[in-house]
């Protein structure tokens, strides 16, 4: 018996036009955040906040570094930043009396 084996498993399906569902979610979430910020602060403050938020959402949706999505790289950066960095190689035992 022969079975068809799917190929191109690493390519996501295009759901909304040329965007995958994940890309559309990142862009829609960023748009919602920008809409809330626009309605809550003045326009000058909005521009200062909107540019970094928009760039971050665009990076989440489209940037890949060495074939890995930006969200994976950003998650690794956060884990590295938060976790302690002390590595003990030869731990000496302390005798309790």
ABEGO torsion letter per residue (X at the ends): XBBBBBBGAABBBBABEABBAAAAAAAAAAAAAAAAAAAABBAAAAAAAAAAAAAAAAAAAABBBGGBBAAAAAAAAAAAAABBABBBABBBBBBBX
